[in-house]
Each structure stands twice: as C-alpha cells, then as structure tokens.
Amino acid sequence: MPLPEPNLNEDRNDFISRCASDDETLKEFPDSNQRIAVCTSIYDRDKKLDSHSNATVSDTVEKGLKKKLEEHKEKVGKDPKKQTTLRKLKIVYNRGIGAWKTNPSSVRPSVSSPEQWANARVNSFLYALRNLRYRSGKHDTDLLPKEHPMSKEELDDHRRYEDGEPIPSALPPAYRKSRKSGETKGQACVNCKFWKEDHGEHRYYCTHWKAPVRGQYWCKAWKPMAEALQESYNDYPESTVNNAKKVLRWRDEHGRDEVKGMTVTGWRRANQLAKREKLSRSTIARMASFKRHQKNAEIDPKYKATPWKDKGYVAWLGWGGTSGIEWAIRKLKKIDKKAEDKMSSKLYGFSALGIEDSKIDRDSGKMFGVSLISVGEALGHELFVDKKSIESILRSINGERLPAYITHQGALFQDRLTKEIGMFVNFRIDGDRLLADFEAFDSFREDDSKQFNRLFEMAEKMPERFGLSIVFSASQAWATPDGDVQLDEKPEDALYEFPSIRVEEVSSADFVDTPAANQKGLFSNNKINMAKSEINEATEEEILEAQLSVEEDTRVELSEHSEEELEEKDELGGHEDDELGGHEDEEKLDEKVASLESVIEDLKKELEEKDGMISKLKEELGGHEDKENEMQKDNEEMKKELSKLSALIKGSAPVEVSQNDDSTWQPSKTFKAKLISDYAKENNISEFTATLRLGKEKPELFKL
C-alpha cells in the first residue's frame, strides 16, 4: 500500500498527524522522528506540485478516472512501483487540458478535442506505471511513485514547461523559450534545420538532440533553415481574406462579449489576413497546424441564425477558414521542399589535372599515381574543393573500382554500359590530392588498339592536350571554424569564398580533351583547374534533344570515319590485315547506321500518327462550329418568342393570330378591359360605345 497523500485543502498539521499514525507509515518507518520527517516531506512536495497543478475536475471526468484507476489496480496488484491515486490522475488530466490550450503545436492533428488529448495523457501515464517505461516521450515523472525507475521527484523549474510537463532529459540545459528581442530574436526550434514534423510518434522533433521539442523554444545548437525562413508570403486566396474580414466585422458589430472563441494571437492573425500582410514560415506552420480544428468548419445548427456566437466557427474563420488552412499546408510543404532542394545533391563533372611523377606502362596498360582531384576553387561552378571534399570522395568510393571512359558524352543521362575502357583502383590521399591508378581493359587494347595506343602516347608525349574529369553527385555546405553550415547566404565566418562540396556518390572518371581547363596537362604538380563539363539539371525535353543530338553527331562521325578508313585502305594497297580490318569496321558502321535509320523511321511513324490526331481534332472542331451556328439561330427565334410574350403580358398590343392556326385563343378579362379603355381614350368616346365598335371591328375578342 502507498503512503498517505494530502487531501484537498487539508491542513499541514492535520495531514502530518494522520500520516504519522497510518499503519503503512508505522510499518515502514518505526522511528517517530523519521515518520514525521517523511510525512512533512510528502506534504511539502504535494504543495509544490499544487503550485502548477490542478486536481479539480467535473463529476463526469472523475467518474471516468475512477474507472481507469480501478482497472489499473486490478492489473498491477500491490506492486509499490506501479501505484497511483485518483488525485494524481486528475492532475495528469488537467495538464493534458493545459497542454492543448497553451501549446497546441504539440498536439497531433488526429486529436480533435482537449478532452481527448487529456485522456490520452492519462492512458500514457498508466501505461508507464504498468510497464515501468513510457511508450514515447516522458511526462509527469514527478507524479510517479519514488520506487518507479523513471521517477523524478525533484525537477528544477527550468526543466519543466509552463504547463507542468517535464522537458525531455535529452535536451541540453540551455534549451529555453525563444526571445522576442535581442540578438537571438527569431531563433526558435520551428525555424531550425534540425526541426522535423510528424517524426515517428512525435508531433515535433529535434534530429540533433533526438528528442521531442516545442516550436517556440531553442538552444545553442540552433541552425537556420536557409533563406526560405526569412521570406514571407501573402499569396493566400481571396476567400481567406474575406473569412478574416467577416470575423472582424462581427466583432465590430456585436462586440467581443458576443463574438468569442478567439485568443489575442487569433485576433492578430485575423487582422494580418484581412490586410493581406505577408506571413513568415513559422506563422504559416501555425496556420497549417490549425487543421486539427476542422470539425469547426461547419456552423453548429443551433447558431445558424447567429453564426458569430459559434466560438469554434469564429476561430476557424479567423485563422483563414478552410481555404486558408489548406493553403498553409500546401505552402509549408513547398517552402520546406525549396529549402531542402537548395542544398540537395546535384551531379557534377570536374575536369582535373594530374601529377608529373606519374608512371606510365603501356605494355601493361597502366598509369600509376594519376591525380583525380585536388584542393582548390572549382572554376565555373562557384564551389570549393577542400580537404573534407576529398575525404568525402574517398569515403564514397570505399575501396571499390571506378569505371573509366573517354569523354563525358552521356555521363548524366545515357547508359554507357560496355563503353568502359578501363578502371581506376588503389585510391589514396597524397597531401591535398586524391590519387589513383588506371588499368586499361584487355578488350580495349584488343578491340580499339589505335585508340589505346593514341591514349597512352598522348599521356607520354602531349599530356597538356587532355586531362581527367570525375563525375559525382554532391551537396553543398559552407565550411566554418565550427563545422559545416547549410545556408544560401555566405556566413561571416566562412573559410572560403564559395560553398564546399560534400560528395555522396562518384559515378566515373573520364579522360577528356579540355585544353582550356587543363593548361598544364594530365600529369602536373600544379593545382588543378576545374570547369563545368555538363549540365547539372535537365528537363525531359532537354534530355531528348541531347539524345537526338548525340545520335546525329554519331551519324556524322561514323560517316566521316568511314570515308577516312576507305582512303587509308586505298593508300595502303595490298595489306591483307588492313583490308580485313576495314571490312569489319564497315560492317559495324553499316549496323550502326541501320540502327539509327530504324530509329528515324519510328519517329516518322509517330509524327504521322500525331498528324492524324491533329486532323481528327480539326474535324471535331468543324462540327462544333456547325452546332454553334444552329444554337445561334435557335437563340434568335427564342428572343422573338420572348418579345411576343412580353408584349402579351404587358397588354400593350393584341397578338396576331394566324387564320390557319387551329389553336384557339381567348383573351383575358384584364386584357379586354384595357383594350376597351385605351380605345375609348383614343377616340374620345365612352367605354360602352368603344365596346360596341370593337365588337364589330374585332369580334374574335368577344367570343364566348
């Protein structure tokens, strides 16, 4: 059995007297002085708890909590580590209500009411008692029995949120509420790069400290979430503005005594939206989190005639209504995606120079000590290669072999399988350079002996005519004395003029003919020059154009190459080996040309199909024009009929009836009376005389 707990409004001396004489206390603490000290400690702790807790609930809530407590006791028995009281459950319940009201950002969107959130908190507390651990984040550890392994009776004030919920122990001591002024103004978890929403079981989570956090708190590990956080937006729908204006108009017309449901923040938000002011990302995030109140999007039927009295509906409109909340959700995703994309991975190709100490062995088809990349500015990229960049390349290669090609053609968006000429192996860092050894494939030497010999001869005699270029995907970061920072703007303590690359994956290393970039040659001890070799990003249309361009260049190249081979064959005359090689090359060229012509034929067929579709659409359009002409004719006839009906209704003129019309028409009494009256006035006679004359002139008007 647990020790006694103070009753509501129980006097200090009364409780100590009752506690000291309790059987459980007497059994556990035989010494009277010790009993009094323990009871005094329980009372003082309980009153400290009362300073930020409330144990008053409605009768209905109390009944529900009693039932939960009874079920809990049946499950845990008399285990002292798992005991609790009704009063503590009431405190947990009221803290849940307080968290809903004071920190709505911590509430998951699926929760629709403060009562639901409070009951969930009670269930979580009972789970922690039964299992001696929390399912997710810790809370109300001060209410656990002292025997519980997660009990934390003494909590400093700065380690607890204002609503009484303990701050996770994983967060640093400097974790505190964000400031509204001073140097750190605006720094908060909600705009930190480590902030994550809906992370696992947590509404808001810090990936740096690996703990749940609250949006308006911060710590010294705070890093801004790129320039998107400094931007503001006012492209929300016009209906959002109208919703906010409606609430403000209700307040002005009926007063705040009738128009309730809005906090000070809510009225501020309504004024911002009504004036179409620009909103920051943090404000948009708060609007998006208001989605959990969507049940208030419809007026309560009992307030149909007086919607301004429906508190939930007023709050929903004040925060922008359905259009505003949905806009905020979409906008938030767009802002965060843009911020992530700013520093996301891209594909690069850097042309690099080598070292003059490299050894070339043509017989074995190897080049030793070739430089792939070196510390320095990546010219044309506005990026910098530092020591960490080289280390990241070495980590990404991870001892594997790297394929080698001749030229970058197709490196970004074409399949280059079977076009490899060799591989790079034995990667190592030498000072500020990344070195490797090149090994040519035997098939490259045998199938393309001329290209093989030319490559190695140029490496020996004319290294300044070509160099190496690696292709890799990488992210960017500003290098600072305190580590990498991912920002769009250059920080004041940046080590270099441009962001540094952080390589994630290396695709290949290619031999390229880039004399402008490789002025010192393939094997030079000088620092490297680098140039952008290919487009980093390409749309589908650009990729298609590039592929077609490559195919066309290949055809021209093949055609020219074929002519050169034939001329060379004629010059060589009767050398049988060369003649056989020429025939083999011609057969390969014919196959490639035939393949390309097949592709062109397919494209022509596709073009013809599209021409047919265009013709069909034109025919359908012509049919629509005929229908439009018919509708216009019908419209004219309807206008004429409408004119006749209008005249008939006004009684301004009799309607002409065709003599051949079989249908009978009988004028109304009102029509005849008006006709007689007008006729009498026109002829300055009495209505009786007018009736007689009209009877003779227009007998059809007086048919029975």
ZAMARGU-4260 file (C-alpha; in steps of 0.2 Angstrom, whole numbers, plus 5000, padded with zeros to 4 digits):
<rodrens>
0) 5000/5000/5000 | 5007/5018/4996 | 5009/5031/5010 | 4995/5043/5013 | 4993/5058/5001
5) 4986/5075/5007 | 4968/5078/5004 | 4962/5094/4995 | 4963/5109/5007 | 4970/5098/5021
10) 4979/5107/5035 | 4998/5104/5036 | 4997/5098/5055 | 4981/5088/5051 | 4990/5078/5037
15) 5006/5075/5047 | 4996/5069/5062 | 4985/5057/5050 | 5001/5052/5040 | 5011/5048/5055
20) 4998/5037/5063 | 4994/5027/5047 | 4998/5008/5048 | 5008/5008/5032 | 5019/5023/5038
25) 5021/5014/5055 | 5026/4998/5047 | 5039/5006/5035 | 5046/5020/5047 | 5046/5013/5065
30) 5055/5029/5072 | 5043/5043/5076 | 5055/5057/5071 | 5058/5048/5054 | 5039/5046/5051
35) 5036/5065/5055 | 5051/5070/5043 | 5044/5058/5029 | 5026/5065/5031 | 5032/5083/5031
40) 5042/5079/5015 | 5026/5072/5007 | 5016/5087/5012 | 5029/5100/5005 | 5031/5090/4989
45) 5012/5089/4986 | 5010/5108/4989 | 5025/5112/4977 | 5015/5101/4965 | 4999/5111/4968
50) 5009/5127/4963 | 5007/5122/4945 | 4994/5108/4945 | 4975/5107/4947 | 4966/5092/4954
55) 4948/5099/4951 | 4938/5090/4938 | 4920/5088/4933 | 4909/5074/4941 | 4909/5065/4924
60) 4928/5066/4922 | 4930/5060/4939 | 4919/5045/4937 | 4929/5040/4921 | 4946/5042/4930
65) 4940/5031/4945 | 4935/5018/4932 | 4953/5019/4925 | 4961/5018/4942 | 4951/5003/4947
70) 4956/4994/4931 | 4974/4999/4934 | 4974/4992/4952 | 4967/4975/4946 | 4981/4973/4933
75) 4996/4979/4944 | 4990/4972/4961 | 5000/4979/4976 | 5017/4982/4967 | 5023/4999/4975
80) 5032/5004/4959 | 5015/5004/4950 | 5004/5013/4962 | 4995/5029/4960 | 4980/5039/4966
85) 4964/5047/4959 | 4971/5064/4963 | 4987/5061/4953 | 4976/5056/4938 | 4966/5072/4940
90) 4982/5082/4939 | 4988/5072/4924 | 4971/5075/4915 | 4971/5094/4919 | 4989/5095/4912
95) 4983/5087/4896 | 4970/5101/4895 | 4983/5114/4898 | 4995/5107/4885 | 4980/5108/4872
100) 4977/5126/4876 | 4995/5133/4879 | 5005/5123/4867 | 4993/5117/4853 | 5008/5114/4842
105) 5012/5099/4852 | 4996/5091/4849 | 4994/5078/4835 | 4982/5083/4820 | 4972/5067/4823
110) 4966/5074/4841 | 4950/5084/4839 | 4947/5090/4857 | 4956/5094/4873 | 4947/5081/4882
115) 4953/5068/4870 | 4971/5074/4872 | 4969/5074/4891 | 4963/5056/4892 | 4977/5051/4880
120) 4989/5058/4893 | 4981/5049/4907 | 4982/5032/4897 | 5000/5036/4893 | 5004/5039/4912
125) 4995/5022/4917 | 5005/5013/4903 | 5021/5020/4911 | 5016/5014/4928 | 5011/4996/4922
130) 5027/4994/4911 | 5039/5004/4921 | 5043/5014/4905 | 5035/5027/4893 | 5029/5022/4876
135) 5036/5038/4869 | 5041/5054/4877 | 5042/5056/4896 | 5029/5066/4905 | 5023/5069/4923
140) 5038/5059/4930 | 5035/5069/4946 | 5019/5060/4949 | 5027/5043/4948 | 5030/5033/4965
145) 5048/5035/4971 | 5050/5016/4968 | 5047/5018/4949 | 5063/5018/4939 | 5058/5034/4930
150) 5053/5044/4945 | 5060/5061/4946 | 5053/5070/4961 | 5064/5085/4961 | 5064/5094/4945
155) 5071/5111/4943 | 5059/5125/4937 | 5069/5127/4920 | 5067/5109/4917 | 5048/5110/4916
160) 5037/5118/4903 | 5024/5131/4909 | 5010/5119/4909 | 5020/5107/4920 | 5026/5095/4908
165) 5044/5089/4910 | 5056/5094/4897 | 5065/5078/4890 | 5081/5075/4898 | 5090/5073/4881
170) 5088/5091/4878 | 5103/5102/4884 | 5101/5114/4900 | 5102/5129/4888 | 5086/5123/4880
175) 5074/5138/4884 | 5060/5149/4877 | 5064/5159/4862 | 5067/5178/4864 | 5056/5192/4857
180) 5070/5204/4857 | 5089/5205/4857 | 5102/5196/4847 | 5094/5179/4847 | 5077/5186/4842
185) 5068/5175/4830 | 5078/5159/4834 | 5066/5145/4838 | 5065/5126/4835 | 5051/5130/4822
190) 5064/5138/4810 | 5079/5127/4814 | 5087/5115/4802 | 5085/5101/4814 | 5066/5103/4816
195) 5055/5089/4810 | 5036/5087/4810 | 5027/5071/4812 | 5043/5062/4816 | 5038/5044/4822
200) 5026/5046/4837 | 5031/5064/4840 | 5022/5079/4833 | 5038/5090/4833 | 5056/5083/4835
205) 5074/5088/4835 | 5085/5077/4824 | 5101/5084/4833 | 5096/5080/4851 | 5084/5066/4846
210) 5070/5072/4857 | 5053/5080/4855 | 5053/5099/4856 | 5041/5114/4856 | 5041/5126/4842
215) 5044/5142/4852 | 5059/5135/4862 | 5078/5135/4856 | 5095/5130/4861 | 5113/5135/4856
220) 5113/5121/4843 | 5101/5131/4833 | 5104/5132/4814 | 5093/5142/4802 | 5083/5133/4790
225) 5090/5143/4774 | 5084/5159/4767 | 5066/5152/4765 | 5063/5156/4783 | 5067/5174/4781
230) 5055/5175/4766 | 5037/5180/4769 | 5021/5176/4758 | 5004/5184/4755 | 4998/5174/4740
235) 4984/5166/4750 | 4966/5165/4742 | 4954/5180/4742 | 4942/5169/4751 | 4954/5168/4766
240) 4955/5187/4767 | 4936/5188/4766 | 4934/5175/4780 | 4945/5185/4792 | 4936/5201/4787
245) 4919/5193/4791 | 4925/5189/4809 | 4932/5206/4812 | 4916/5214/4805 | 4906/5203/4818
250) 4917/5209/4832 | 4914/5227/4827 | 4895/5225/4825 | 4891/5213/4840 | 4906/5216/4852
255) 4918/5204/4860 | 4905/5199/4873 | 4896/5190/4859 | 4910/5186/4847 | 4921/5174/4857
260) 4932/5160/4853 | 4947/5170/4848 | 4963/5172/4858 | 4975/5188/4857 | 4985/5178/4844
265) 4969/5173/4834 | 4964/5191/4833 | 4981/5196/4827 | 4981/5183/4814 | 4963/5188/4808
270) 4970/5206/4806 | 4985/5200/4796 | 4975/5190/4784 | 4962/5204/4782 | 4975/5216/4777
275) 4984/5203/4766 | 5000/5205/4776 | 5015/5194/4772 | 5017/5179/4783 | 5033/5170/4789
280) 5036/5152/4788 | 5033/5150/4807 | 5016/5159/4805 | 5011/5148/4791 | 5016/5132/4801
285) 5004/5138/4815 | 4990/5140/4802 | 4993/5123/4795 | 4993/5115/4812 | 4975/5123/4815
290) 4969/5109/4803 | 4965/5099/4819 | 4950/5110/4822 | 4942/5106/4805 | 4927/5100/4814
295) 4923/5118/4817 | 4922/5122/4798 | 4903/5120/4799 | 4891/5131/4809 | 4883/5122/4824
300) 4864/5121/4819 | 4859/5130/4834 | 4869/5145/4829 | 4863/5145/4811 | 4854/5162/4814
305) 4868/5169/4824 | 4885/5162/4817 | 4895/5174/4827 | 4890/5165/4843 | 4898/5149/4837
310) 4915/5150/4845 | 4923/5136/4835 | 4917/5143/4819 | 4923/5160/4823 | 4940/5154/4827
315) 4941/5143/4811 | 4936/5158/4800 | 4948/5170/4810 | 4963/5158/4805 | 4958/5159/4787
320) 4944/5146/4786 | 4946/5130/4775 | 4954/5139/4760 | 4967/5147/4772 | 4971/5132/4781
325) 4973/5121/4766 | 4984/5135/4758 | 4995/5135/4773 | 4998/5116/4772 | 5002/5117/4754
330) 5013/5132/4756 | 5023/5124/4771 | 5027/5109/4760 | 5033/5120/4746 | 5043/5131/4757
335) 5052/5116/4765 | 5055/5107/4749 | 5063/5123/4742 | 5074/5124/4757 | 5079/5106/4755
340) 5082/5107/4736 | 5093/5122/4739 | 5106/5111/4746 | 5101/5095/4739 | 5113/5083/4729
345) 5117/5088/4711 | 5128/5079/4698 | 5144/5087/4693 | 5158/5084/4681 | 5175/5092/4686
350) 5190/5092/4674 | 5206/5089/4684 | 5225/5089/4681 | 5237/5075/4686 | 5255/5074/4693
355) 5271/5074/4683 | 5278/5060/4694 | 5265/5048/4687 | 5272/5032/4679 | 5265/5025/4663
360) 5267/5007/4657 | 5260/5005/4640 | 5264/4987/4639 | 5254/4983/4655 | 5241/4996/4650
365) 5243/5005/4667 | 5245/5023/4673 | 5251/5025/4691 | 5248/5040/4703 | 5235/5049/4692
370) 5228/5064/4701 | 5208/5064/4701 | 5205/5080/4711 | 5214/5092/4722 | 5211/5106/4734
375) 5206/5122/4726 | 5192/5133/4718 | 5181/5123/4706 | 5181/5136/4692 | 5165/5139/4683
380) 5155/5130/4697 | 5157/5144/4711 | 5161/5129/4723 | 5177/5125/4733 | 5185/5108/4735
385) 5193/5107/4752 | 5201/5093/4762 | 5184/5087/4768 | 5178/5086/4750 | 5192/5074/4745
390) 5189/5064/4761 | 5171/5063/4756 | 5176/5056/4739 | 5187/5043/4746 | 5173/5038/4758
395) 5160/5036/4744 | 5172/5026/4733 | 5175/5015/4748 | 5189/5004/4740 | 5178/5000/4725
400) 5184/5001/4707 | 5179/5016/4697 | 5175/5014/4679 | 5184/5025/4666 | 5178/5032/4649
405) 5184/5043/4635 | 5174/5059/4635 | 5159/5064/4646 | 5147/5061/4632 | 5131/5053/4640
410) 5138/5054/4658 | 5122/5062/4665 | 5108/5054/4656 | 5114/5040/4645 | 5118/5021/4648
415) 5136/5019/4645 | 5137/5001/4648 | 5150/4992/4638 | 5159/5008/4634 | 5171/5007/4648
420) 5189/5007/4643 | 5196/5003/4660 | 5195/5006/4678 | 5204/5016/4692 | 5210/5007/4708
425) 5221/5010/4723 | 5213/5027/4729 | 5223/5036/4741 | 5225/5054/4748 | 5243/5062/4745
430) 5243/5079/4753 | 5229/5089/4745 | 5227/5077/4731 | 5217/5061/4728 | 5227/5049/4718
435) 5223/5033/4709 | 5230/5020/4697 | 5222/5017/4680 | 5221/5000/4672 | 5215/4998/4654
440) 5204/4983/4650 | 5212/4970/4638 | 5197/4971/4627 | 5200/4990/4625 | 5218/4986/4619
445) 5212/4972/4608 | 5196/4980/4600 | 5202/4998/4599 | 5221/4996/4598 | 5223/5013/4589
450) 5213/5022/4602 | 5223/5013/4616 | 5240/5017/4608 | 5235/5035/4605 | 5229/5037/4623
455) 5245/5031/4631 | 5256/5040/4618 | 5247/5057/4622 | 5249/5054/4640 | 5268/5051/4637
460) 5271/5065/4624 | 5257/5078/4625 | 5249/5077/4642 | 5244/5095/4641 | 5231/5091/4627
465) 5219/5081/4639 | 5215/5078/4657 | 5204/5068/4669 | 5187/5073/4674 | 5177/5064/4688
470) 5158/5064/4688 | 5149/5063/4705 | 5134/5069/4715 | 5136/5080/4729 | 5128/5093/4741
475) 5135/5110/4746 | 5139/5117/4763 | 5149/5132/4769 | 5164/5127/4779 | 5166/5137/4795
480) 5178/5135/4810 | 5164/5127/4819 | 5159/5115/4805 | 5148/5114/4790 | 5133/5126/4789
485) 5120/5124/4776 | 5115/5142/4771 | 5111/5151/4755 | 5120/5167/4761 | 5138/5166/4764
490) 5141/5167/4783 | 5153/5179/4791 | 5165/5166/4797 | 5165/5156/4781 | 5183/5149/4777
495) 5181/5150/4758 | 5174/5162/4745 | 5162/5148/4739 | 5152/5133/4747 | 5162/5117/4748
500) 5156/5101/4740 | 5152/5086/4750 | 5152/5071/4738 | 5139/5057/4741 | 5142/5046/4726
505) 5156/5045/4712 | 5150/5038/4695 | 5166/5038/4685 | 5182/5046/4680 | 5184/5051/4661
510) 5198/5056/4650 | 5193/5072/4642 | 5200/5084/4629 | 5200/5100/4638 | 5215/5111/4635
515) 5207/5127/4641 | 5204/5119/4658 | 5220/5108/4658 | 5233/5120/4653 | 5247/5111/4662
520) 5242/5094/4656 | 5237/5077/4663 | 5252/5075/4674 | 5256/5092/4683 | 5261/5096/4700
525) 5252/5112/4699 | 5235/5115/4707 | 5220/5109/4697 | 5209/5119/4686 | 5191/5114/4686
530) 5177/5118/4674 | 5158/5113/4672 | 5158/5099/4660 | 5139/5095/4658 | 5123/5102/4663
535) 5118/5099/4681 | 5100/5098/4678 | 5090/5094/4663 | 5071/5093/4659 | 5064/5079/4649
540) 5064/5089/4633 | 5082/5094/4635 | 5087/5076/4638 | 5078/5071/4622 | 5086/5085/4612
545) 5103/5080/4619 | 5100/5061/4614 | 5094/5066/4597 | 5110/5077/4595 | 5121/5063/4601
550) 5113/5052/4588 | 5115/5065/4574 | 5133/5068/4579 | 5137/5049/4579 | 5130/5048/4562
555) 5141/5062/4555 | 5156/5055/4565 | 5153/5037/4558 | 5151/5044/4540 | 5167/5054/4541
560) 5176/5040/4550 | 5170/5028/4536 | 5177/5039/4522 | 5194/5040/4531 | 5195/5021/4533
565) 5192/5019/4514 | 5205/5032/4510 | 5218/5024/4521 | 5214/5007/4514 | 5217/5013/4496
570) 5234/5021/4501 | 5240/5005/4510 | 5236/4995/4495 | 5238/4976/4496 | 5240/4974/4515
575) 5228/4960/4519 | 5226/4963/4538 | 5221/4981/4535 | 5209/4976/4522 | 5200/4964/4533
580) 5200/4977/4547 | 5192/4989/4535 | 5179/4977/4530 | 5175/4973/4549 | 5174/4992/4553
585) 5162/4995/4538 | 5151/4981/4544 | 5150/4989/4561 | 5147/5006/4554 | 5133/4999/4542
590) 5125/4991/4558 | 5125/5007/4567 | 5118/5017/4553 | 5105/5004/4550 | 5100/5005/4569
595) 5099/5024/4568 | 5089/5024/4552 | 5077/5012/4561 | 5075/5025/4575 | 5072/5038/4562
600) 5058/5028/4554 | 5050/5025/4571 | 5050/5044/4574 | 5042/5047/4557 | 5028/5035/4560
605) 5025/5043/4577 | 5024/5060/4568 | 5012/5053/4555 | 5001/5047/4570 | 5001/5064/4578
610) 4997/5072/4561 | 4981/5061/4560 | 4976/5066/4578 | 4978/5084/4573 | 4966/5081/4558
615) 4954/5072/4568 | 4953/5086/4581 | 4951/5099/4567 | 4936/5089/4560 | 4928/5089/4578
620) 4931/5107/4579 | 4922/5110/4562 | 4907/5100/4569 | 4907/5111/4585 | 4906/5127/4573
625) 4890/5120/4565 | 4882/5116/4581 | 4886/5134/4587 | 4878/5141/4571 | 4862/5131/4575
630) 4862/5137/4593 | 4863/5155/4587 | 4848/5153/4576 | 4838/5145/4590 | 4843/5159/4601
635) 4836/5172/4589 | 4820/5163/4587 | 4818/5162/4606 | 4821/5181/4608 | 4807/5184/4595
640) 4795/5172/4605 | 4801/5181/4622 | 4797/5198/4614 | 4779/5192/4609 | 4776/5185/4627
645) 4782/5201/4635 | 4770/5212/4624 | 4756/5200/4629 | 4760/5201/4647 | 4760/5220/4647
650) 4744/5220/4636 | 4752/5234/4625 | 4746/5226/4609 | 4735/5212/4603 | 4744/5197/4597
655) 4741/5192/4579 | 4734/5175/4577 | 4736/5166/4560 | 4720/5162/4552 | 4726/5145/4548
660) 4731/5141/4566 | 4719/5128/4573 | 4723/5133/4591 | 4710/5144/4599 | 4715/5159/4609
665) 4704/5168/4622 | 4709/5185/4628 | 4708/5188/4647 | 4696/5200/4655 | 4710/5211/4660
670) 4716/5212/4643 | 4699/5216/4635 | 4696/5229/4649 | 4712/5238/4645 | 4709/5237/4626
675) 4692/5245/4628 | 4699/5258/4639 | 4713/5263/4628 | 4701/5263/4613 | 4689/5275/4621
680) 4703/5287/4626 | 4710/5287/4608 | 4693/5291/4601 | 4686/5302/4615 | 4671/5291/4617
685) 4663/5281/4631 | 4669/5264/4635 | 4651/5257/4631 | 4652/5265/4614 | 4670/5258/4612
690) 4664/5241/4617 | 4651/5241/4603 | 4663/5247/4590 | 4676/5234/4594 | 4663/5221/4594
695) 4660/5225/4576 | 4679/5228/4571 | 4686/5213/4581 | 4673/5201/4585 | 4686/5187/4590
700) 4689/5197/4606 | 4671/5194/4612 | 4669/5176/4608 | 4661/5166/4622
</rodrens>
